[in-house]
Amino acid sequence: MKAYRSTIAFLFFFLSVATIALSAQTASNASLTANPIFQKNCAKCHGKTAEGRHFGGPSLTSDKTTAASDDDLRNIITNGKGRMPKYASKLTPEEIDTLVEQIKSLNK
């Protein structure tokens, strides 16, 4: 009976930790995907969940994006790269900084 209680306590603890970790990850993603700037300018290519689209923009949660520095991401958003257009004249520097912060928070 005692082993049964400790097993239940362990499972409860494990499920609590897993739920907290999952909701923290979902909250980070929600901050980017809920951003109206992302929805208007980025979601059409990177997907509504920022996980990329087939024949569109790459996932913003990929290893490549995780490895990119803040300056690299800022430069890509500002000046474009490949098929991605530049947003220097469409977004303010503050809006670009916010996007960079939110993209980086997806990958923590």
N, CA, C and O atoms as CSV, one atom per row, in Angstrom:
chain,resi,resn,atom,element,x,y,z
A,1,MET,N,N,0.821,-1.192,0.000
A,1,MET,CA,C,0.000,0.000,0.000
A,1,MET,C,C,0.871,1.265,0.000
A,1,MET,O,O,0.566,2.242,-0.684
A,2,LYS,N,N,1.961,1.226,0.780
A,2,LYS,CA,C,2.850,2.379,0.842
A,2,LYS,C,C,3.528,2.610,-0.515
A,2,LYS,O,O,3.675,3.753,-0.947
A,3,ALA,N,N,3.937,1.535,-1.182
A,3,ALA,CA,C,4.563,1.656,-2.499
A,3,ALA,C,C,3.564,2.224,-3.508
A,3,ALA,O,O,3.935,3.005,-4.384
A,4,TYR,N,N,2.327,1.837,-3.382
A,4,TYR,CA,C,1.276,2.337,-4.262
A,4,TYR,C,C,1.112,3.849,-4.094
A,4,TYR,O,O,0.990,4.578,-5.078
A,5,ARG,N,N,1.112,4.315,-2.840
A,5,ARG,CA,C,0.985,5.758,-2.580
A,5,ARG,C,C,2.181,6.532,-3.130
A,5,ARG,O,O,2.006,7.603,-3.712
A,6,SER,N,N,3.373,6.013,-2.956
A,6,SER,CA,C,4.550,6.730,-3.448
A,6,SER,C,C,4.576,6.741,-4.983
A,6,SER,O,O,5.047,7.704,-5.588
A,7,THR,N,N,4.078,5.687,-5.602
A,7,THR,CA,C,3.980,5.662,-7.063
A,7,THR,C,C,2.992,6.715,-7.545
A,7,THR,O,O,3.260,7.428,-8.512
A,8,ILE,N,N,1.867,6.812,-6.880
A,8,ILE,CA,C,0.856,7.810,-7.252
A,8,ILE,C,C,1.410,9.222,-7.025
A,8,ILE,O,O,1.192,10.113,-7.846
A,9,ALA,N,N,2.114,9.423,-5.931
A,9,ALA,CA,C,2.698,10.738,-5.655
A,9,ALA,C,C,3.723,11.097,-6.728
A,9,ALA,O,O,3.767,12.237,-7.191
A,10,PHE,N,N,4.547,10.125,-7.125
A,10,PHE,CA,C,5.534,10.371,-8.163
A,10,PHE,C,C,4.848,10.717,-9.484
A,10,PHE,O,O,5.251,11.668,-10.153
A,11,LEU,N,N,3.830,9.968,-9.866
A,11,LEU,CA,C,3.111,10.242,-11.107
A,11,LEU,C,C,2.464,11.621,-11.079
A,11,LEU,O,O,2.503,12.348,-12.072
A,12,PHE,N,N,1.872,11.980,-9.953
A,12,PHE,CA,C,1.259,13.297,-9.819
A,12,PHE,C,C,2.310,14.395,-9.991
A,12,PHE,O,O,2.080,15.376,-10.697
A,13,PHE,N,N,3.463,14.223,-9.341
A,13,PHE,CA,C,4.548,15.193,-9.446
A,13,PHE,C,C,5.035,15.293,-10.893
A,13,PHE,O,O,5.194,16.394,-11.421
A,14,PHE,N,N,5.272,14.144,-11.534
A,14,PHE,CA,C,5.753,14.126,-12.914
A,14,PHE,C,C,4.758,14.807,-13.848
A,14,PHE,O,O,5.155,15.615,-14.688
A,15,LEU,N,N,3.492,14.498,-13.715
A,15,LEU,CA,C,2.478,15.115,-14.572
A,15,LEU,C,C,2.370,16.614,-14.317
A,15,LEU,O,O,2.141,17.376,-15.257
A,16,SER,N,N,2.525,17.047,-13.095
A,16,SER,CA,C,2.487,18.472,-12.781
A,16,SER,C,C,3.643,19.213,-13.447
A,16,SER,O,O,3.446,20.274,-14.040
A,17,VAL,N,N,4.845,18.656,-13.349
A,17,VAL,CA,C,6.021,19.273,-13.970
A,17,VAL,C,C,5.867,19.290,-15.486
A,17,VAL,O,O,6.170,20.301,-16.120
A,18,ALA,N,N,5.409,18.205,-16.075
A,18,ALA,CA,C,5.233,18.131,-17.527
A,18,ALA,C,C,4.191,19.144,-18.002
A,18,ALA,O,O,4.371,19.774,-19.044
A,19,THR,N,N,3.120,19.301,-17.255
A,19,THR,CA,C,2.079,20.262,-17.619
A,19,THR,C,C,2.601,21.686,-17.556
A,19,THR,O,O,2.311,22.492,-18.440
A,20,ILE,N,N,3.360,22.002,-16.532
A,20,ILE,CA,C,3.936,23.346,-16.404
A,20,ILE,C,C,4.901,23.614,-17.551
A,20,ILE,O,O,4.873,24.698,-18.134
A,21,ALA,N,N,5.749,22.651,-17.884
A,21,ALA,CA,C,6.713,22.836,-18.975
A,21,ALA,C,C,5.992,23.007,-20.309
A,21,ALA,O,O,6.371,23.858,-21.114
A,22,LEU,N,N,4.961,22.211,-20.547
A,22,LEU,CA,C,4.223,22.312,-21.802
A,22,LEU,C,C,3.490,23.638,-21.900
A,22,LEU,O,O,3.467,24.244,-22.972
A,23,SER,N,N,2.895,24.103,-20.819
A,23,SER,CA,C,2.179,25.371,-20.893
A,23,SER,C,C,3.143,26.538,-21.043
A,23,SER,O,O,2.780,27.540,-21.659
A,24,ALA,N,N,4.342,26.451,-20.510
A,24,ALA,CA,C,5.337,27.509,-20.712
A,24,ALA,C,C,5.759,27.556,-22.173
A,24,ALA,O,O,5.930,28.635,-22.740
A,25,GLN,N,N,5.928,26.380,-22.784
A,25,GLN,CA,C,6.308,26.339,-24.193
A,25,GLN,C,C,5.174,26.889,-25.052
A,25,GLN,O,O,5.435,27.645,-25.988
A,26,THR,N,N,3.947,26.541,-24.767
A,26,THR,CA,C,2.807,27.034,-25.524
A,26,THR,C,C,2.657,28.538,-25.353
A,26,THR,O,O,2.309,29.233,-26.307
A,27,ALA,N,N,2.914,29.056,-24.146
A,27,ALA,CA,C,2.806,30.493,-23.911
A,27,ALA,C,C,3.832,31.259,-24.744
A,27,ALA,O,O,3.516,32.321,-25.280
A,28,SER,N,N,5.061,30.734,-24.862
A,28,SER,CA,C,6.067,31.402,-25.683
A,28,SER,C,C,5.626,31.465,-27.134
A,28,SER,O,O,5.715,32.507,-27.783
A,29,ASN,N,N,5.157,30.347,-27.624
A,29,ASN,CA,C,4.706,30.296,-29.010
A,29,ASN,C,C,3.524,31.230,-29.200
A,29,ASN,O,O,3.418,31.902,-30.226
A,30,ALA,N,N,2.640,31.275,-28.220
A,30,ALA,CA,C,1.452,32.127,-28.331
A,30,ALA,C,C,1.838,33.596,-28.403
A,30,ALA,O,O,1.169,34.371,-29.086
A,31,SER,N,N,2.904,33.997,-27.714
A,31,SER,CA,C,3.256,35.407,-27.752
A,31,SER,C,C,3.661,35.837,-29.158
A,31,SER,O,O,3.328,36.947,-29.574
A,32,LEU,N,N,4.366,34.996,-29.894
A,32,LEU,CA,C,4.727,35.330,-31.271
A,32,LEU,C,C,3.510,35.210,-32.174
A,32,LEU,O,O,3.198,36.132,-32.928
A,33,THR,N,N,2.827,34.081,-32.100
A,33,THR,CA,C,1.723,33.848,-33.025
A,33,THR,C,C,0.520,34.736,-32.735
A,33,THR,O,O,-0.329,34.925,-33.605
A,34,ALA,N,N,0.436,35.278,-31.540
A,34,ALA,CA,C,-0.645,36.210,-31.213
A,34,ALA,C,C,-0.299,37.650,-31.587
A,34,ALA,O,O,-1.166,38.523,-31.584
A,35,ASN,N,N,0.950,37.888,-31.902
A,35,ASN,CA,C,1.400,39.228,-32.267
A,35,ASN,C,C,0.769,39.617,-33.614
A,35,ASN,O,O,0.966,38.915,-34.606
A,36,PRO,N,N,0.018,40.718,-33.662
A,36,PRO,CA,C,-0.614,41.122,-34.928
A,36,PRO,C,C,0.388,41.400,-36.045
A,36,PRO,O,O,0.066,41.223,-37.220
A,37,ILE,N,N,1.596,41.834,-35.695
A,37,ILE,CA,C,2.639,42.067,-36.705
A,37,ILE,C,C,3.017,40.738,-37.357
A,37,ILE,O,O,3.166,40.659,-38.576
A,38,PHE,N,N,3.173,39.690,-36.534
A,38,PHE,CA,C,3.477,38.356,-37.061
A,38,PHE,C,C,2.331,37.883,-37.954
A,38,PHE,O,O,2.561,37.420,-39.071
A,39,GLN,N,N,1.104,38.000,-37.464
A,39,GLN,CA,C,-0.056,37.529,-38.228
A,39,GLN,C,C,-0.163,38.226,-39.578
A,39,GLN,O,O,-0.452,37.583,-40.587
A,40,LYS,N,N,0.065,39.523,-39.605
A,40,LYS,CA,C,-0.089,40.299,-40.835
A,40,LYS,C,C,1.058,40.072,-41.816
A,40,LYS,O,O,0.827,39.996,-43.023
A,41,ASN,N,N,2.285,39.963,-41.321
A,41,ASN,CA,C,3.457,39.967,-42.193
A,41,ASN,C,C,4.198,38.644,-42.312
A,41,ASN,O,O,4.888,38.416,-43.306
A,42,CYS,N,N,4.073,37.779,-41.336
A,42,CYS,CA,C,4.928,36.592,-41.294
A,42,CYS,C,C,4.176,35.272,-41.468
A,42,CYS,O,O,4.683,34.341,-42.093
A,43,ALA,N,N,2.966,35.198,-40.912
A,43,ALA,CA,C,2.236,33.926,-40.875
A,43,ALA,C,C,1.929,33.369,-42.253
A,43,ALA,O,O,1.860,32.152,-42.426
A,44,LYS,N,N,1.743,34.236,-43.233
A,44,LYS,CA,C,1.409,33.725,-44.572
A,44,LYS,C,C,2.518,32.842,-45.137
A,44,LYS,O,O,2.241,31.947,-45.936
A,45,CYS,N,N,3.751,33.073,-44.745
A,45,CYS,CA,C,4.866,32.246,-45.220
A,45,CYS,C,C,5.373,31.266,-44.163
A,45,CYS,O,O,5.688,30.120,-44.483
A,46,HIS,N,N,5.454,31.710,-42.904
A,46,HIS,CA,C,6.016,30.875,-41.839
A,46,HIS,C,C,4.964,30.050,-41.118
A,46,HIS,O,O,5.295,29.271,-40.224
A,47,GLY,N,N,3.707,30.208,-41.491
A,47,GLY,CA,C,2.623,29.442,-40.882
A,47,GLY,C,C,2.071,30.109,-39.646
A,47,GLY,O,O,2.776,30.849,-38.960
A,48,LYS,N,N,0.823,29.852,-39.365
A,48,LYS,CA,C,0.154,30.467,-38.215
A,48,LYS,C,C,0.769,30.057,-36.891
A,48,LYS,O,O,0.650,30.776,-35.899
A,49,THR,N,N,1.431,28.893,-36.867
A,49,THR,CA,C,2.065,28.425,-35.636
A,49,THR,C,C,3.580,28.623,-35.655
A,49,THR,O,O,4.274,28.175,-34.743
A,50,ALA,N,N,4.093,29.286,-36.680
A,50,ALA,CA,C,5.530,29.579,-36.843
A,50,ALA,C,C,6.352,28.328,-37.122
A,50,ALA,O,O,7.576,28.357,-36.994
A,51,GLU,N,N,5.707,27.237,-37.501
A,51,GLU,CA,C,6.419,25.991,-37.754
A,51,GLU,C,C,6.747,25.791,-39.229
A,51,GLU,O,O,7.134,24.697,-39.639
A,52,GLY,N,N,6.593,26.844,-40.024
A,52,GLY,CA,C,6.952,26.778,-41.432
A,52,GLY,C,C,5.804,26.274,-42.286
A,52,GLY,O,O,4.807,25.752,-41.786
A,53,ARG,N,N,5.974,26.446,-43.586
A,53,ARG,CA,C,4.976,25.983,-44.550
A,53,ARG,C,C,5.701,25.351,-45.727
A,53,ARG,O,O,6.779,25.792,-46.125
A,54,HIS,N,N,5.094,24.321,-46.269
A,54,HIS,CA,C,5.635,23.667,-47.460
A,54,HIS,C,C,5.642,24.683,-48.594
A,54,HIS,O,O,4.616,25.312,-48.858
A,55,PHE,N,N,6.745,24.854,-49.255
A,55,PHE,CA,C,6.940,25.849,-50.318
A,55,PHE,C,C,6.822,27.281,-49.802
A,55,PHE,O,O,6.632,28.206,-50.592
A,56,GLY,N,N,6.928,27.470,-48.529
A,56,GLY,CA,C,6.865,28.810,-47.954
A,56,GLY,C,C,8.102,29.062,-47.120
A,56,GLY,O,O,9.177,28.527,-47.394
A,57,GLY,N,N,7.934,29.885,-46.099
A,57,GLY,CA,C,9.045,30.208,-45.220
A,57,GLY,C,C,9.387,29.055,-44.301
A,57,GLY,O,O,8.532,28.220,-44.007
A,58,PRO,N,N,10.629,29.000,-43.843
A,58,PRO,CA,C,11.055,27.916,-42.956
A,58,PRO,C,C,10.457,28.052,-41.556
A,58,PRO,O,O,9.915,29.093,-41.184
A,59,SER,N,N,10.573,26.983,-40.808
A,59,SER,CA,C,10.123,26.981,-39.424
A,59,SER,C,C,10.945,27.966,-38.603
A,59,SER,O,O,12.164,28.053,-38.754
A,60,LEU,N,N,10.274,28.694,-37.748
A,60,LEU,CA,C,10.970,29.603,-36.838
A,60,LEU,C,C,11.360,28.900,-35.545
A,60,LEU,O,O,11.915,29.520,-34.638
A,61,THR,N,N,11.068,27.604,-35.463
A,61,THR,CA,C,11.457,26.808,-34.306
A,61,THR,C,C,12.546,25.806,-34.666
A,61,THR,O,O,12.845,24.908,-33.878
A,62,SER,N,N,13.141,25.947,-35.842
A,62,SER,CA,C,14.149,24.996,-36.317
A,62,SER,C,C,15.493,25.201,-35.616
A,62,SER,O,O,15.726,26.221,-34.967
A,63,ASP,N,N,16.366,24.208,-35.763
A,63,ASP,CA,C,17.723,24.299,-35.214
A,63,ASP,C,C,18.482,25.465,-35.843
A,63,ASP,O,O,19.260,26.140,-35.170
A,64,LYS,N,N,18.256,25.695,-37.126
A,64,LYS,CA,C,18.940,26.785,-37.824
A,64,LYS,C,C,18.540,28.139,-37.230
A,64,LYS,O,O,19.388,29.010,-37.033
A,65,THR,N,N,17.270,28.307,-36.951
A,65,THR,CA,C,16.809,29.558,-36.346
A,65,THR,C,C,17.329,29.688,-34.921
A,65,THR,O,O,17.699,30.779,-34.489
A,66,THR,N,N,17.356,28.584,-34.196
A,66,THR,CA,C,17.883,28.595,-32.831
A,66,THR,C,C,19.342,29.022,-32.822
A,66,THR,O,O,19.775,29.743,-31.922
A,67,ALA,N,N,20.106,28.578,-33.824
A,67,ALA,CA,C,21.538,28.894,-33.889
A,67,ALA,C,C,21.798,30.331,-34.336
A,67,ALA,O,O,22.881,30.864,-34.096
A,68,ALA,N,N,20.830,30.956,-34.975
A,68,ALA,CA,C,21.029,32.330,-35.471
A,68,ALA,C,C,21.089,33.307,-34.295
A,68,ALA,O,O,20.368,33.160,-33.308
A,69,SER,N,N,21.949,34.290,-34.422
A,69,SER,CA,C,22.043,35.313,-33.378
A,69,SER,C,C,20.901,36.322,-33.538
A,69,SER,O,O,20.229,36.358,-34.569
A,70,ASP,N,N,20.699,37.122,-32.523
A,70,ASP,CA,C,19.694,38.186,-32.595
A,70,ASP,C,C,19.992,39.113,-33.764
A,70,ASP,O,O,19.086,39.513,-34.495
A,71,ASP,N,N,21.259,39.452,-33.938
A,71,ASP,CA,C,21.648,40.345,-35.034
A,71,ASP,C,C,21.372,39.718,-36.397
A,71,ASP,O,O,20.942,40.402,-37.325
A,72,ASP,N,N,21.623,38.405,-36.515
A,72,ASP,CA,C,21.330,37.719,-37.777
A,72,ASP,C,C,19.841,37.781,-38.097
A,72,ASP,O,O,19.448,38.099,-39.220
A,73,LEU,N,N,19.017,37.474,-37.097
A,73,LEU,CA,C,17.569,37.509,-37.310
A,73,LEU,C,C,17.097,38.923,-37.638
A,73,LEU,O,O,16.279,39.123,-38.537
A,74,ARG,N,N,17.613,39.887,-36.909
A,74,ARG,CA,C,17.248,41.294,-37.157
A,74,ARG,C,C,17.622,41.694,-38.579
A,74,ARG,O,O,16.845,42.361,-39.262
A,75,ASN,N,N,18.798,41.294,-39.026
A,75,ASN,CA,C,19.271,41.607,-40.374
A,75,ASN,C,C,18.393,40.936,-41.441
A,75,ASN,O,O,18.056,41.559,-42.448
A,76,ILE,N,N,18.030,39.686,-41.221
A,76,ILE,CA,C,17.188,38.972,-42.187
A,76,ILE,C,C,15.814,39.630,-42.292
A,76,ILE,O,O,15.301,39.826,-43.394
A,77,ILE,N,N,15.219,39.971,-41.153
A,77,ILE,CA,C,13.906,40.620,-41.183
A,77,ILE,C,C,14.012,41.995,-41.839
A,77,ILE,O,O,13.162,42.362,-42.650
A,78,THR,N,N,15.031,42.740,-41.499
A,78,THR,CA,C,15.193,44.101,-42.014
A,78,THR,C,C,15.510,44.122,-43.505
A,78,THR,O,O,14.883,44.865,-44.260
A,79,ASN,N,N,16.477,43.312,-43.937
A,79,ASN,CA,C,16.990,43.385,-45.304
A,79,ASN,C,C,16.539,42.255,-46.221
A,79,ASN,O,O,16.829,42.272,-47.417
A,80,GLY,N,N,15.832,41.278,-45.668
A,80,GLY,CA,C,15.405,40.141,-46.467
A,80,GLY,C,C,16.547,39.171,-46.717
A,80,GLY,O,O,17.711,39.475,-46.451
A,81,LYS,N,N,16.194,37.992,-47.234
A,81,LYS,CA,C,17.204,36.991,-47.569
A,81,LYS,C,C,16.522,35.939,-48.444
A,81,LYS,O,O,15.456,35.431,-48.095
A,82,GLY,N,N,17.131,35.619,-49.564
A,82,GLY,CA,C,16.522,34.650,-50.470
A,82,GLY,C,C,15.169,35.154,-50.951
A,82,GLY,O,O,15.066,36.244,-51.513
A,83,ARG,N,N,14.136,34.354,-50.726
A,83,ARG,CA,C,12.790,34.750,-51.145
A,83,ARG,C,C,12.073,35.627,-50.120
A,83,ARG,O,O,10.978,36.125,-50.379
A,84,MET,N,N,12.694,35.812,-48.958
A,84,MET,CA,C,12.054,36.652,-47.941
A,84,MET,C,C,12.262,38.123,-48.279
A,84,MET,O,O,13.389,38.564,-48.502
A,85,PRO,N,N,11.169,38.876,-48.315
A,85,PRO,CA,C,11.300,40.306,-48.626
A,85,PRO,C,C,11.868,41.077,-47.440
A,85,PRO,O,O,11.857,40.595,-46.307
A,86,LYS,N,N,12.355,42.264,-47.710
A,86,LYS,CA,C,12.851,43.114,-46.624
A,86,LYS,C,C,11.680,43.881,-46.018
A,86,LYS,O,O,10.740,44.279,-46.706
A,87,TYR,N,N,11.773,44.071,-44.715
A,87,TYR,CA,C,10.707,44.747,-43.980
A,87,TYR,C,C,11.161,46.067,-43.374
A,87,TYR,O,O,10.455,46.637,-42.542
A,88,ALA,N,N,12.324,46.561,-43.775
A,88,ALA,CA,C,12.856,47.810,-43.218
A,88,ALA,C,C,11.887,48.969,-43.394
A,88,ALA,O,O,11.756,49.804,-42.500
A,89,SER,N,N,11.212,49.033,-44.524
A,89,SER,CA,C,10.290,50.153,-44.764
A,89,SER,C,C,8.870,49.850,-44.311
A,89,SER,O,O,8.011,50.731,-44.341
A,90,LYS,N,N,8.609,48.602,-43.888
A,90,LYS,CA,C,7.249,48.210,-43.492
A,90,LYS,C,C,7.070,48.111,-41.982
A,90,LYS,O,O,5.961,48.273,-41.472
A,91,LEU,N,N,8.162,47.843,-41.268
A,91,LEU,CA,C,8.111,47.688,-39.816
A,91,LEU,C,C,9.076,48.658,-39.150
A,91,LEU,O,O,10.114,49.006,-39.713
A,92,THR,N,N,8.723,49.085,-37.954
A,92,THR,CA,C,9.616,49.953,-37.192
A,92,THR,C,C,10.738,49.100,-36.581
A,92,THR,O,O,10.581,47.886,-36.446
A,93,PRO,N,N,11.854,49.714,-36.215
A,93,PRO,CA,C,12.916,48.958,-35.547
A,93,PRO,C,C,12.414,48.276,-34.261
A,93,PRO,O,O,12.863,47.180,-33.926
A,94,GLU,N,N,11.496,48.916,-33.555
A,94,GLU,CA,C,10.941,48.325,-32.330
A,94,GLU,C,C,10.117,47.081,-32.653
A,94,GLU,O,O,10.193,46.087,-31.932
A,95,GLU,N,N,9.334,47.125,-33.726
A,95,GLU,CA,C,8.542,45.957,-34.120
A,95,GLU,C,C,9.453,44.800,-34.522
A,95,GLU,O,O,9.176,43.644,-34.201
A,96,ILE,N,N,10.529,45.113,-35.216
A,96,ILE,CA,C,11.492,44.081,-35.611
A,96,ILE,C,C,12.169,43.498,-34.373
A,96,ILE,O,O,12.332,42.282,-34.280
A,97,ASP,N,N,12.563,44.337,-33.430
A,97,ASP,CA,C,13.176,43.857,-32.184
A,97,ASP,C,C,12.223,42.950,-31.419
A,97,ASP,O,O,12.640,41.931,-30.870
A,98,THR,N,N,10.953,43.313,-31.381
A,98,THR,CA,C,9.957,42.482,-30.693
A,98,THR,C,C,9.844,41.128,-31.368
A,98,THR,O,O,9.799,40.102,-30.688
A,99,LEU,N,N,9.799,41.106,-32.692
A,99,LEU,CA,C,9.744,39.833,-33.413
A,99,LEU,C,C,10.969,38.979,-33.114
A,99,LEU,O,O,10.844,37.776,-32.885
A,100,VAL,N,N,12.147,39.589,-33.113
A,100,VAL,CA,C,13.376,38.846,-32.816
A,100,VAL,C,C,13.301,38.242,-31.413
A,100,VAL,O,O,13.617,37.066,-31.230
A,101,GLU,N,N,12.891,39.026,-30.431
A,101,GLU,CA,C,12.770,38.524,-29.053
A,101,GLU,C,C,11.782,37.363,-28.987
A,101,GLU,O,O,12.044,36.358,-28.326
A,102,GLN,N,N,10.655,37.500,-29.665
A,102,GLN,CA,C,9.641,36.449,-29.623
A,102,GLN,C,C,10.099,35.190,-30.356
A,102,GLN,O,O,9.807,34.079,-29.915
A,103,ILE,N,N,10.802,35.351,-31.454
A,103,ILE,CA,C,11.335,34.183,-32.173
A,103,ILE,C,C,12.356,33.455,-31.296
A,103,ILE,O,O,12.339,32.228,-31.201
A,104,LYS,N,N,13.238,34.214,-30.661
A,104,LYS,CA,C,14.240,33.610,-29.795
A,104,LYS,C,C,13.583,32.908,-28.604
A,104,LYS,O,O,14.061,31.861,-28.167
A,105,SER,N,N,12.495,33.472,-28.076
A,105,SER,CA,C,11.838,32.841,-26.931
A,105,SER,C,C,11.168,31.523,-27.318
A,105,SER,O,O,10.951,30.668,-26.459
A,106,LEU,N,N,10.841,31.349,-28.592
A,106,LEU,CA,C,10.286,30.063,-29.054
A,106,LEU,C,C,11.302,28.946,-28.898
A,106,LEU,O,O,10.937,27.791,-28.679
A,107,ASN,N,N,12.546,29.282,-29.010
A,107,ASN,CA,C,13.603,28.289,-29.101
A,107,ASN,C,C,14.370,28.082,-27.807
A,107,ASN,O,O,15.468,27.525,-27.826
A,108,LYS,N,N,13.824,28.511,-26.703
A,108,LYS,CA,C,14.500,28.309,-25.404
A,108,LYS,C,C,14.051,27.049,-24.761
A,108,LYS,O,O,14.509,26.715,-23.669
